């Protein structure tokens, strides 16, 4: 009989690629993780891992078991959801990991709605960049992620997660007031190809969106200044340090001194925001109202 607790260990090792990183995610010691994996190999009668450089990778048998692991763990989430519903589980805590603008745009309004409709559901908020929240959910450190689509993000058909689309918004061009293109009603990305650029660091989902948009326009942006804080990005543009693309919602209420904001003509960079939970948990009586409140709040996000 396979112990499902060991399947969680197998999945963590497959995701994090090293025993040490998996142990940190599971709050276990590397020795404990190795013992769990050895026991799982004994239970299955197959070698499940092999060394690969400084890390590990799954064997063919490990890949087969991992595919079943996603289904088994999702079914366990569904079982917990049904048991909680049977017990009338309408009181408890839900942890939501979200990036700063997502907190302002959908999570804070959702909290207000939940306070009136479901006062016994307590929501704990964790500020996490758009690519950080999904690992928190998969590792069990958060129940819900408000995340951004990015290169390398789990696909919509990923067996580990259930996703709910929230909203999509364009990036607007932020130019120094003296920029030659600031007089037009809109700008084209290729018109900014020779400018210095200000933007998020590599690894930030918005960096990936901007890079891809510029690549599609036929150039690589010359990133002269980097910041993950869009207020800093806009301030640098206002000082004449370069041009930037900023999600439209992030510009609301921001000091735009010295800058001109223009929409981008033609295909533009777009930030796609979604909520995600571990597959099977979407019907949990504590999580379902949170997802509904996020969807309701997202419907009020003006992105045009």
FITI-834438 format. One line per field, with one value per residue (C-alpha): residue number from 1; residue in three letters; x, y, z. Coordinates in nm, 3 decimals, decimal comma. Example, Ala and Ser with C-alpha at 12.3 -4.5 7.8 and 13.67 -1.06 7.14 Angstrom:
2
num: (1 | 2)
residuo: (ALA | SER)
u: (1,230 | 1,367)
v: (-0,450 | -0,106)
w: (0,780 | 0,714)
END
This chain:
304
num: (1 | 2 | 3 | 4 | 5 | 6 | 7 | 8 | 9 | 10 | 11 | 12 | 13 | 14 | 15 | 16 | 17 | 18 | 19 | 20 | 21 | 22 | 23 | 24 | 25 | 26 | 27 | 28 | 29 | 30 | 31 | 32 | 33 | 34 | 35 | 36 | 37 | 38 | 39 | 40 | 41 | 42 | 43 | 44 | 45 | 46 | 47 | 48 | 49 | 50 | 51 | 52 | 53 | 54 | 55 | 56 | 57 | 58 | 59 | 60 | 61 | 62 | 63 | 64 | 65 | 66 | 67 | 68 | 69 | 70 | 71 | 72 | 73 | 74 | 75 | 76 | 77 | 78 | 79 | 80 | 81 | 82 | 83 | 84 | 85 | 86 | 87 | 88 | 89 | 90 | 91 | 92 | 93 | 94 | 95 | 96 | 97 | 98 | 99 | 100 | 101 | 102 | 103 | 104 | 105 | 106 | 107 | 108 | 109 | 110 | 111 | 112 | 113 | 114 | 115 | 116 | 117 | 118 | 119 | 120 | 121 | 122 | 123 | 124 | 125 | 126 | 127 | 128 | 129 | 130 | 131 | 132 | 133 | 134 | 135 | 136 | 137 | 138 | 139 | 140 | 141 | 142 | 143 | 144 | 145 | 146 | 147 | 148 | 149 | 150 | 151 | 152 | 153 | 154 | 155 | 156 | 157 | 158 | 159 | 160 | 161 | 162 | 163 | 164 | 165 | 166 | 167 | 168 | 169 | 170 | 171 | 172 | 173 | 174 | 175 | 176 | 177 | 178 | 179 | 180 | 181 | 182 | 183 | 184 | 185 | 186 | 187 | 188 | 189 | 190 | 191 | 192 | 193 | 194 | 195 | 196 | 197 | 198 | 199 | 200 | 201 | 202 | 203 | 204 | 205 | 206 | 207 | 208 | 209 | 210 | 211 | 212 | 213 | 214 | 215 | 216 | 217 | 218 | 219 | 220 | 221 | 222 | 223 | 224 | 225 | 226 | 227 | 228 | 229 | 230 | 231 | 232 | 233 | 234 | 235 | 236 | 237 | 238 | 239 | 240 | 241 | 242 | 243 | 244 | 245 | 246 | 247 | 248 | 249 | 250 | 251 | 252 | 253 | 254 | 255 | 256 | 257 | 258 | 259 | 260 | 261 | 262 | 263 | 264 | 265 | 266 | 267 | 268 | 269 | 270 | 271 | 272 | 273 | 274 | 275 | 276 | 277 | 278 | 279 | 280 | 281 | 282 | 283 | 284 | 285 | 286 | 287 | 288 | 289 | 290 | 291 | 292 | 293 | 294 | 295 | 296 | 297 | 298 | 299 | 300 | 301 | 302 | 303 | 304)
residuo: (UNK | UNK | UNK | UNK | UNK | UNK | UNK | UNK | UNK | UNK | UNK | UNK | UNK | UNK | UNK | UNK | UNK | UNK | UNK | UNK | UNK | UNK | UNK | UNK | UNK | UNK | UNK | UNK | UNK | UNK | UNK | UNK | UNK | UNK | UNK | UNK | UNK | UNK | UNK | UNK | UNK | UNK | UNK | UNK | UNK | UNK | UNK | UNK | UNK | UNK | UNK | UNK | UNK | UNK | UNK | UNK | UNK | UNK | UNK | UNK | UNK | UNK | UNK | UNK | UNK | UNK | UNK | UNK | UNK | UNK | UNK | UNK | UNK | UNK | UNK | UNK | UNK | UNK | UNK | UNK | UNK | UNK | UNK | UNK | UNK | UNK | UNK | UNK | UNK | UNK | UNK | UNK | UNK | UNK | UNK | UNK | UNK | UNK | UNK | UNK | UNK | UNK | UNK | UNK | UNK | UNK | UNK | UNK | UNK | UNK | UNK | UNK | UNK | UNK | UNK | UNK | UNK | UNK | UNK | UNK | UNK | UNK | UNK | UNK | UNK | UNK | UNK | UNK | UNK | UNK | UNK | UNK | UNK | UNK | UNK | UNK | UNK | UNK | UNK | UNK | UNK | UNK | UNK | UNK | UNK | UNK | UNK | UNK | UNK | UNK | UNK | UNK | UNK | UNK | UNK | UNK | UNK | UNK | UNK | UNK | UNK | UNK | UNK | UNK | UNK | UNK | UNK | UNK | UNK | UNK | UNK | UNK | UNK | UNK | UNK | UNK | UNK | UNK | UNK | UNK | UNK | UNK | UNK | UNK | UNK | UNK | UNK | UNK | UNK | UNK | UNK | UNK | UNK | UNK | UNK | UNK | UNK | UNK | UNK | UNK | UNK | UNK | UNK | UNK | UNK | UNK | UNK | UNK | UNK | UNK | UNK | UNK | UNK | UNK | UNK | UNK | UNK | UNK | UNK | UNK | UNK | UNK | UNK | UNK | UNK | UNK | UNK | UNK | UNK | UNK | UNK | UNK | UNK | UNK | UNK | UNK | UNK | UNK | UNK | UNK | UNK | UNK | UNK | UNK | UNK | UNK | UNK | UNK | UNK | UNK | UNK | UNK | UNK | UNK | UNK | UNK | UNK | UNK | UNK | UNK | UNK | UNK | UNK | UNK | UNK | UNK | UNK | UNK | UNK | UNK | UNK | UNK | UNK | UNK | UNK | UNK | UNK | UNK | UNK | UNK | UNK | UNK | UNK | UNK | UNK | UNK | UNK | UNK | UNK | UNK | UNK | UNK | UNK | UNK | UNK | UNK | UNK | UNK | UNK | UNK | UNK | UNK | UNK | UNK)
u: (0,000 | 0,138 | 0,135 | -0,010 | 0,206 | 0,507 | 0,345 | 0,353 | 0,725 | 0,774 | 0,587 | 0,789 | 1,116 | 0,993 | 0,902 | 1,208 | 1,465 | 1,674 | 1,612 | 1,731 | 1,490 | 1,201 | 1,280 | 1,272 | 0,934 | 0,791 | 0,947 | 1,134 | 1,500 | 1,676 | 1,732 | 1,358 | 1,281 | 1,539 | 1,389 | 1,038 | 1,158 | 1,342 | 1,027 | 0,822 | 1,065 | 1,034 | 0,652 | 0,644 | 0,933 | 1,087 | 1,370 | 1,193 | 1,484 | 1,823 | 2,104 | 2,122 | 2,413 | 2,372 | 2,006 | 1,777 | 1,523 | 1,249 | 1,302 | 1,044 | 0,875 | 0,885 | 0,713 | 0,436 | 0,383 | 0,391 | 0,106 | -0,104 | 0,014 | -0,152 | -0,483 | -0,456 | -0,376 | -0,651 | -0,898 | -0,786 | -0,847 | -1,199 | -1,257 | -1,153 | -1,381 | -1,679 | -1,615 | -1,583 | -1,911 | -2,078 | -1,960 | -2,093 | -1,743 | -1,831 | -1,591 | -1,214 | -0,908 | -0,805 | -0,460 | -0,444 | -0,111 | -0,130 | 0,088 | 0,047 | -0,178 | -0,386 | -0,440 | -0,558 | -0,770 | -0,948 | -0,844 | -0,928 | -1,274 | -1,328 | -1,251 | -1,518 | -1,772 | -1,676 | -1,701 | -2,069 | -2,164 | -1,934 | -1,820 | -1,687 | -1,432 | -1,105 | -0,871 | -0,500 | -0,317 | 0,041 | 0,208 | 0,382 | 0,500 | 0,294 | 0,529 | 0,573 | 0,214 | 0,169 | 0,459 | 0,315 | -0,016 | 0,150 | 0,365 | 0,062 | 0,171 | -0,128 | -0,476 | -0,539 | -0,302 | -0,378 | -0,118 | -0,003 | 0,051 | 0,424 | 0,674 | 0,711 | 0,383 | 0,187 | -0,040 | -0,417 | -0,443 | -0,188 | -0,320 | -0,199 | -0,405 | -0,753 | -0,761 | -1,020 | -0,955 | -0,997 | -0,904 | -0,667 | -0,526 | -0,299 | 0,034 | 0,051 | 0,366 | 0,508 | 0,733 | 0,931 | 0,732 | 1,010 | 1,017 | 0,962 | 0,664 | 0,488 | 0,281 | 0,096 | -0,234 | -0,072 | 0,267 | 0,397 | 0,647 | 0,890 | 0,897 | 1,057 | 1,323 | 1,606 | 1,509 | 1,658 | 1,412 | 1,313 | 1,148 | 1,121 | 1,405 | 1,429 | 1,217 | 0,934 | 0,634 | 0,592 | 0,950 | 0,860 | 0,546 | 0,737 | 1,025 | 0,789 | 0,594 | 0,914 | 1,044 | 0,721 | 0,776 | 1,118 | 1,366 | 1,520 | 1,459 | 1,776 | 1,710 | 1,906 | 1,736 | 1,560 | 1,301 | 1,013 | 0,831 | 0,624 | 0,623 | 1,001 | 0,977 | 0,739 | 0,954 | 1,260 | 1,065 | 0,960 | 1,327 | 1,400 | 1,586 | 1,396 | 1,063 | 0,856 | 0,554 | 0,335 | 0,010 | -0,281 | -0,420 | -0,080 | -0,092 | -0,417 | -0,363 | 0,010 | 0,209 | 0,285 | 0,487 | 0,717 | 0,564 | 0,313 | 0,107 | -0,002 | -0,180 | 0,015 | -0,110 | -0,153 | -0,084 | 0,025 | 0,167 | -0,114 | -0,114 | -0,347 | -0,447 | -0,602 | -0,677 | -0,552 | -0,602 | -0,481 | -0,693 | -0,984 | -0,990 | -1,207 | -1,525 | -1,405 | -1,673 | -1,413 | -1,236 | -1,538 | -1,675 | -1,329 | -1,302 | -1,653 | -1,571 | -1,250 | -1,443 | -1,706 | -1,438 | -1,255 | -1,572 | -1,545 | -1,184 | -1,187 | -0,913 | -1,012)
v: (0,000 | 0,342 | 0,606 | 0,929 | 1,138 | 1,006 | 1,103 | 1,465 | 1,424 | 1,278 | 1,568 | 1,825 | 1,667 | 1,659 | 2,029 | 2,155 | 1,925 | 1,875 | 1,695 | 1,999 | 2,239 | 1,994 | 1,952 | 2,328 | 2,354 | 2,071 | 2,193 | 1,864 | 1,778 | 1,646 | 1,322 | 1,285 | 1,346 | 1,086 | 0,836 | 0,898 | 0,850 | 0,530 | 0,397 | 0,490 | 0,307 | 0,002 | 0,026 | 0,046 | -0,186 | 0,065 | 0,316 | 0,652 | 0,899 | 0,924 | 1,174 | 1,455 | 1,693 | 1,851 | 1,758 | 1,465 | 1,372 | 1,114 | 0,779 | 0,646 | 0,470 | 0,794 | 0,978 | 0,717 | 0,747 | 1,128 | 1,131 | 0,927 | 1,141 | 1,452 | 1,264 | 1,105 | 1,432 | 1,616 | 1,348 | 1,385 | 1,760 | 1,684 | 1,443 | 1,707 | 1,960 | 1,726 | 1,635 | 2,002 | 2,073 | 1,782 | 1,922 | 2,265 | 2,405 | 2,768 | 2,911 | 2,913 | 3,076 | 3,095 | 3,219 | 3,412 | 3,497 | 3,790 | 4,055 | 4,418 | 4,543 | 4,227 | 4,295 | 4,648 | 4,560 | 4,239 | 4,102 | 4,407 | 4,447 | 4,073 | 4,102 | 4,369 | 4,145 | 3,844 | 4,041 | 4,099 | 3,766 | 3,525 | 3,694 | 3,366 | 3,321 | 3,486 | 3,570 | 3,604 | 3,794 | 3,726 | 3,975 | 3,768 | 3,851 | 3,709 | 3,413 | 3,340 | 3,270 | 2,948 | 2,764 | 2,877 | 2,709 | 2,393 | 2,369 | 2,413 | 2,750 | 2,928 | 2,814 | 3,056 | 3,237 | 3,554 | 3,517 | 3,653 | 3,454 | 3,433 | 3,224 | 2,896 | 2,929 | 2,607 | 2,555 | 2,580 | 2,201 | 2,142 | 1,853 | 2,010 | 2,329 | 2,461 | 2,812 | 3,089 | 3,374 | 3,713 | 3,995 | 4,102 | 4,450 | 4,626 | 4,787 | 5,157 | 5,336 | 5,582 | 5,840 | 6,137 | 6,451 | 6,562 | 6,235 | 6,288 | 6,049 | 6,212 | 6,438 | 6,152 | 6,004 | 5,660 | 5,500 | 5,193 | 4,970 | 4,969 | 5,349 | 5,303 | 5,059 | 5,314 | 5,445 | 5,348 | 5,136 | 5,109 | 4,791 | 4,502 | 4,262 | 3,932 | 3,676 | 3,921 | 3,809 | 4,163 | 4,153 | 3,847 | 4,013 | 4,326 | 4,131 | 3,920 | 4,223 | 4,394 | 4,078 | 4,055 | 4,418 | 4,323 | 4,442 | 4,372 | 4,657 | 4,823 | 4,793 | 5,078 | 5,083 | 4,809 | 4,813 | 4,586 | 4,887 | 5,059 | 5,385 | 5,388 | 5,302 | 5,595 | 5,831 | 5,741 | 5,799 | 6,138 | 6,217 | 6,146 | 5,821 | 5,619 | 5,477 | 5,202 | 4,980 | 4,970 | 4,776 | 5,018 | 4,944 | 5,009 | 5,368 | 5,455 | 5,717 | 5,737 | 6,060 | 6,103 | 6,424 | 6,472 | 6,185 | 6,126 | 5,806 | 5,674 | 5,355 | 5,123 | 5,090 | 4,743 | 4,423 | 4,531 | 4,372 | 4,232 | 4,120 | 3,822 | 3,768 | 3,452 | 3,279 | 2,926 | 2,658 | 2,303 | 2,087 | 1,942 | 2,225 | 2,457 | 2,314 | 2,347 | 2,545 | 2,798 | 2,839 | 2,844 | 3,175 | 3,333 | 3,241 | 3,373 | 3,701 | 3,739 | 3,680 | 3,935 | 4,193 | 4,122 | 4,198 | 4,554 | 4,605 | 4,863 | 4,757 | 4,952)
w: (0,000 | -0,098 | 0,174 | 0,019 | 0,250 | 0,063 | -0,266 | -0,148 | -0,089 | -0,437 | -0,597 | -0,400 | -0,514 | -0,874 | -0,856 | -0,668 | -0,835 | -0,520 | -0,193 | 0,002 | -0,170 | -0,135 | 0,233 | 0,285 | 0,108 | 0,321 | 0,646 | 0,681 | 0,707 | 0,396 | 0,586 | 0,650 | 0,282 | 0,177 | 0,421 | 0,286 | -0,072 | 0,019 | 0,184 | -0,123 | -0,349 | -0,122 | -0,134 | -0,513 | -0,585 | -0,826 | -0,829 | -0,856 | -0,867 | -1,029 | -0,989 | -1,248 | -1,200 | -0,858 | -0,839 | -0,904 | -1,168 | -1,186 | -1,350 | -1,596 | -1,305 | -1,109 | -1,395 | -1,401 | -1,027 | -1,042 | -1,297 | -1,054 | -0,764 | -0,910 | -0,934 | -0,589 | -0,413 | -0,602 | -0,495 | -0,134 | -0,161 | -0,289 | -0,001 | 0,251 | 0,080 | 0,095 | 0,459 | 0,548 | 0,370 | 0,548 | 0,881 | 0,785 | 0,761 | 0,704 | 0,961 | 0,938 | 0,784 | 0,419 | 0,321 | -0,007 | -0,169 | -0,414 | -0,576 | -0,467 | -0,748 | -0,730 | -0,361 | -0,437 | -0,742 | -0,644 | -0,306 | -0,093 | -0,257 | -0,214 | 0,158 | 0,194 | 0,020 | 0,230 | 0,553 | 0,482 | 0,324 | 0,511 | 0,835 | 0,979 | 0,700 | 0,800 | 0,512 | 0,577 | 0,302 | 0,193 | -0,042 | -0,310 | -0,660 | -0,944 | -0,991 | -0,618 | -0,519 | -0,719 | -0,547 | -0,212 | -0,300 | -0,431 | -0,118 | 0,107 | 0,248 | 0,090 | -0,008 | -0,295 | -0,530 | -0,723 | -0,995 | -1,329 | -1,646 | -1,720 | -1,911 | -1,728 | -1,538 | -1,493 | -1,793 | -1,767 | -1,795 | -1,516 | -1,306 | -0,981 | -1,000 | -1,076 | -1,219 | -1,241 | -1,488 | -1,316 | -1,555 | -1,829 | -1,864 | -2,115 | -2,037 | -2,117 | -2,232 | -1,979 | -2,149 | -2,025 | -2,107 | -2,344 | -2,540 | -2,917 | -2,918 | -2,622 | -2,852 | -3,022 | -2,903 | -2,889 | -2,947 | -3,124 | -2,950 | -3,241 | -3,214 | -2,871 | -2,988 | -2,968 | -2,623 | -2,289 | -2,092 | -1,728 | -1,608 | -1,365 | -1,297 | -1,485 | -1,302 | -1,245 | -1,456 | -1,592 | -1,719 | -1,925 | -2,066 | -2,166 | -2,318 | -2,526 | -2,650 | -2,759 | -2,925 | -3,124 | -3,226 | -3,358 | -3,094 | -2,756 | -2,510 | -2,382 | -2,007 | -1,848 | -1,506 | -1,309 | -1,032 | -0,936 | -0,787 | -1,056 | -0,858 | -0,886 | -1,257 | -1,320 | -1,112 | -1,319 | -1,641 | -1,504 | -1,446 | -1,814 | -1,747 | -2,007 | -2,119 | -1,960 | -1,998 | -1,687 | -1,625 | -1,650 | -1,305 | -1,145 | -1,273 | -1,095 | -0,828 | -0,901 | -0,916 | -1,287 | -1,268 | -1,568 | -1,764 | -2,041 | -2,045 | -2,383 | -2,496 | -2,723 | -3,080 | -3,223 | -3,028 | -2,682 | -2,371 | -2,156 | -1,795 | -1,744 | -1,383 | -1,245 | -0,916 | -0,851 | -0,587 | -0,549 | -0,778 | -0,586 | -0,330 | -0,541 | -0,382 | -0,022 | 0,168 | 0,285 | -0,048 | -0,280 | -0,138 | -0,163 | -0,532 | -0,593 | -0,419 | -0,622 | -0,946 | -0,844 | -0,759 | -1,087 | -1,283 | -1,154 | -1,267 | -1,547 | -1,787 | -2,095)
END
